Amino acid sequence: MTDEHLDRMVRDADPYRPDVITHLDGAAQTLLEEIMSTPTLEPAAEPPGTQSRRRVVSRLASASVAAAVLAVVLGVSVVNSDQPGGGGASPGTGATSSGATGPVSYSAMVLKAAEESPRLLIDQPGWKATTVYGFAEEEGTIAFRNEERELAMNWYPAGQYDGYRQDRLHVSKPEPVKVDGWAGELFRYSASDFAVMLRPRDGSFVELRTGGDWTRDEFDRVLAHVVRVDARTWLAALPAEIVTPGRVDEQAAKVLADVPLPPGFDAAALGTLGTNDAYQFGARVTSRVGCGWIAEWLRAKQAGDDAALKRAGDALRSSHSWKVLHQMNDEGDWPEVFWETADKVAAGESFAGYRDALGCE
């Protein structure tokens, strides 16, 4: 899927689901089960190049970080162990030890990807990491929410900084700011809508963008609590409901339960999708299914294989009854994009743009 479609899906979606974390004990237990699992993973192949926002598997590394995870996801302050005085919960947070013992290891791939990301978190009670829009190498997003306010942290390759900055100069006059000592500029889209672009660092730059109703004073107060943390603490902030590679098989089985698979579809290859929230995982899996059926439709059409052509067309039209797309439809536009594209191809009306629409290789 293209950046435009991804942007629209995330903009229209509401990834914050209050029912995800309602009871401390249950959330803590779920989180600790994820923390203390230690999968053995080989470096995965890169996801399709047409999908620029890529994900990488994440796991926690130690019992001390387990406490940091619970703190972040349950809305307590995070700990920056890279800074002097790090290593314990901030005063007044009420974070408690998980009681777990023994180290948990990361794969080298996970740590490398995390080290190459900006690794920014909000060190203030009440903020929860609600979605991972993708992270790996040079691009990604992590969004935080506190009641009706949201702050998304998006990072891009350093080479794109000048182009983005020129665009933002049409928004407003920049105001100098710093985020945990990192120099940047603030732009005002309106009296309640702000963005901060941080200068390139370690091969990437970050833009922090508000969502919801903010004042400048509120934004300044939150910016003062944005910190750059070590890789393990940053990984710890990923929401418990994220689909990590260790949970791909289970989630894929749910997504594909009533979905007809195209010839040659390799469910095992879904492990290369990395780490996604449930919505993005559903979009990326159904993208591969849709692309496979369209490729089969085009092959059958060219070969004059009427039986295969009918099977492919029927499969594409059946997408209107796929449970996963209906579950996703209240959160964003991906199902509508999928259905529109599938219907046009199945009807033989238009093939232009289907690769971009569905993110086909």
N, C-alpha and C positions, 0 to 999 in steps of 0.2 A: 504494500500500500504506500502511497506517496506521502510526503510530509504534509501536504495540504489536507489529505483525508485523515491522517493521524491527528493533526492539529484540530480539525473540526470534531472528530470523535471525542477527543479529550475535553475540548471546550464545552461540548454539549453534554458530556457525561457528568454524573455526580459520583465520583468514586468513593466518597465518604459514606460509609454505611454504619450508623450508630449501633446497629444490632451486632456488629462484628465483635466489639469489645464491651460487654455489659457487666460482667462480673470479674473482679480481680482474680479470684482463684482460678476460674476456668480459663481465662486468658493466659494467666501465668503458666498453667499446666500445659496448654497447647504450645505456647512459645518455648517452654523448656524442652518439650519433646522434640521440637524442631532443632533447638540449639544442640541438644546432646546426641543427635544422630550424626554420624560421621561417614558420609558416602565416599567411596573411592572413585574419582572421576578422572578420566583422561581429558586432555584439552579437546574441546569440541570444535568441529568445523565452523567456520563463520556462517552466520545466517545470510540469506539472499542480500546481495549488494543493493538491490532496489529498495530495500527497507532500511533506511539510514539510521533508525533508532534501534539499536541492538541491545540484547540483554546478556548478562553473564551470571552464572550460578553464584549463590552467596550462602555462606554458613558462618557460624560463630566460631571463635577460636579458643575460648577459655571460660571458666566459671566466672571470672571477674567481669568479662564482657557480657555474660548472661544477665548479670544484674543491670548492666547498662541498657541492654535490650528491653528488659521489662520497664526500665525507667522511661525510655523514649516512647515505646508503643503505648504504654499505659498513661502517657501524658505527664511524666515527671522529667526533671532536668537530665540532660546527658552529661557525660564526663569526657573531657578532652584530655586523654592521657598523654598527648604530645606536649601539653603545656605544664609549666611548673605548678605543683600542687595537685595535679591530676591523680586519679587512681581511686577516688572514692566519690560517693554521691555528694552533690552540692548540699550545703547546709539547708535544712528545712524541706528537702524534697521527700523525705520519708521513704526513700528506696531501701529495700531490704535485700539481703543476700539470698540467692536461690538455694544455697545449701548444697549445690552440686560440687563434685570434686573431680579432678583429673582434667587434663587438657583435651581439647577438641581441635583437630587439625583442619586447615583449609587446603584446597588444591592450590598449586602455584598460579594457575590461571585466574582463580578468584582474587587472590591477593594482588596480582599484577593489574587486573582491571580496576580494582578499588583504588590502588595507589595512583592510577592515572586519571582518576576522577577528582573533582575539586573537594569532595568530602565535607560539605557544609551541613550543619544541623542547627536547630534552634534550641539553645540551652535555657529554656524557660518552661515552667509548668503549664500544662494545658494544651500544648502543641503536640499533635500526633502525625506521624508519617502515614499518609492515607493511600498513596499510590506510588508505584514505580512505573514510569512511562517508558523506561528502558535505560540501561546503562551498560556501557562497555566502550573501551577505547576513547573516542573523542566526543561522543554525543550522548546525552541522556537527560532525564528529568526525575527529580524526586519532589513531591508536593506534600505540604504540611497543612493541617487545618486545625483551627481553634474556634469552635462554634460556627459562626457564619463567615469567618475570615479565613482566607487561604493564602499561602505564600508558596509559589512554585519556584524551584531553582533549576534552571535549564543551562546546560553547558554545551558548547560547540567548539570546533577546531579553531585554534588561534588565528589561522589564516582568514577566517570569515569576520573577524572583529571589525575591521575598517568598514566593511559593507554594512554590517548591522548598525554601527555607530552612525554612519551617514544617514541611514534611515531614521534613527532615533532623533537626529538633529532636526528633523521635520516635525517632531512631536512637541519639543519644548527646548528651551535653553538648558544645557546640562548644569547640574550643581554638584560640586565635589563632595564625595562621601568616602568613608572607609568602613569596611566590614572585617572585623577581627584583624585590623592592620592592613587589609588588602584594599588598595586604592581603586576607586571607581567613580561613576557619575550617575546621578539620579535624574530621571526624566519624569515629567508629570503629564499623564494622559488626560487627567481631569483632577478635580479637587479630591477625589477619593480613589484614584487609580494611578499607581506609581510603578516604575521599573528602575532597577539599579543594574548598570552594566559594570562588571568588574574587569579590570585590565587583564590581558592575557598573562597566564602563568602556567608553567609546566605544560605548554602545548595546547592549552584550552582557555576559554574565557567563560564567565558565568553571567547570566542575566537572572535577577530575582524579580518576579512579577507578582503583583498583588491580585487577589480576587476577592470580591465581596466589598463591604463598606468599610473603608479605612479613612483615618485622618492622617495628616503628615506627622503629628506628634506620636500617634500610635505606631506608625511605620518606623519612625526614628527609634522608638523604644524597643521594638522587636529587632531591628537591625543591630542594636547594641548587644543583643543576646545571640546573634548568629556566630557560630564558632566553626573553625576548621579543625577536624578531629583526625585521629589515626584511622587507618583502613578498617581495622576490626570493629571499632566503635561505629563507624559509618555503616558498615554492613549490618551491624546489629539493629540499625534503625529501620530496616525493611519490615513492612507489615507482616504479621503472622500468616495472613491469608494469601500471600504471594505464592505463585506456582513456581517452585524451584525445580531444577532437573530431577531431584530425588522424588518429586511428586508428579512428574510429567505423566507417567504411565497411568496413574490413578485418575488424574484430571482428564487426560486424553480419552480414556474409556468413557467418561461421562459425556464429553463433548461429542464423541463419535457414535454414541449409542444408537441413534436412529439415522445416521448419515451414511448414504451409500458411498463407497470408496471407489475412486477411479482406478483403472488398470495401472499396476506398478506403484501404487501408493505405499510408501514405507513409513509405517507408524513409528518405527524405532528411530527414524531421523528427527522426530519431533524433539528429541533430547537436545538438539542443537539450538533450540529456540531460547535457551538460557532461562532467565528469570522474568516473569511477567505477572501482573495482576490478572485476575480471572477474566476480565473483559478483554484485555489485550491478548491473552492466551487464546481465548475463543476466536478472536479476529484472525490471529495468525494461523491457527489450525484450519479454520474454514477457508482462509485464503488459499492454502495449499490444496485443499480439496477442490475448491472452485477452479483453480488454475489447471489442476489435473483433468477435470472433466471438460473444460473448454479445449484443452490440447487434444483430448480424445475426440471431441466433436469435430474439430478442424481436420484431424487425421482421417476420421471416417468419411467426412464430406469429400475430401480430396480423393480418397480411395474408392468412393462409391459404395461403401459398406453401409447399407441402409439399416441393418439390424443394430450395428454399433452406434450409428447416428441417432437412432431412436432411443437407445439406452442412455446415451450421454444427454440428450435433450430432456428425457424423463427425469434423470438425476438432477439436472440443473433446476428444472421446474419444481422438483420435490423440496427444494431448499425452503420454500414457503411454509413447510410443516416441520422443519428442523427445530427441535426444542431449544438448542443452544442459541439460535438466532432470535427466537422469541424472548428468551430470558434476557438477552442483551439489548433488546429494542428500546426498553425504557431508559437505558443508560447512555445511548449514543446513536450515531448515524450509520455505523458499520452494516447492520442488517439491511437497511434501505439501499445502501450502495451495492451490497452484494446482490440483492434481489433484482434491482434494476439492471445490473450488468448481466446476470444469469438469464433473465428473461429475454433480453435483446439477442444474446447469442443463441439461445434455444430456439428462438423464432426466426433465426437467420437474418435478423434486421441489421445488426451492426456489430463489428468486431473492433472498431477503432477505439483505442484507449482502454481496452479491457486489462491490459498488462499493468498500466498505471493505476487503474481503479482498484484492482485486487492485489497489486504488488507481486505479480508473476515474474519469475526469473526470465 
